[in-house]
Amino acid sequence: MADVLRDIKQQSSEWVHDEIHESRFAWQEGYGGFTVSVSHRDRLKQYIADQEEHHKKVSFQDEYIRLLERNGVEFKKEYLW
């Protein structure tokens, strides 16, 4: 996963810099990866489509913490942001 994310970050950063000319763009350090069952694919697509509206009500940080907790992932809040 680390290699895939490194390549995605590198290619997308180059695209943002070259095509959008946003010189200040940079990816944050680290990442989280989760799998999704094929049976939930349509639900995930809808979630992604509704994300902008959803995050007007629930912050990304709060949602991410709930996701970690719901799936039993141990974490320390001081290392998340």
C-alpha angles and dihedrals in degrees: 000000000000092000093048092049092047090054093046092049092047096048095043092047091053090049093050092048095044102037105028096028093223101154094178094059115118135157119243118248116266132007143216124233128199133175124226126207116243088237088065096047096106091047090051092050090053091047090053092047091051096042098106093054093040093055091055085071103031123033120234089239094054092046093048092051090049090050092052093046094046090053097045095247112158114224143155114232092217089066098048102075 
